[in-house]
Amino acid sequence: MSISNKTLDQLAENIASGLQMLGGLKQGAETQIKSIVENALSQFDIVTDERMQVQEAMLAKAREQFEALEKRVADLEAQLRHKGD
């Protein structure tokens, strides 16, 4: 059985068109699924990774400031004890 180049070209074109259509459907489905998941997750108290990193950085800075203040208070208390002697 012999297949002409024209037939092969048409078949290749049909396959390429089908793949493009599937790619568009896949992208549309991904967008729709992402929207559904984001909507479902928005109903829960969930924090994004980015927001969590910001909160961790703020907490680390606050911890550093607290430790510095603790040291300063301890130093001031020591100075007061020495003045009282």
Order of alpha helices (4+ residues) and beta strands (2+ residues): alpha-alpha
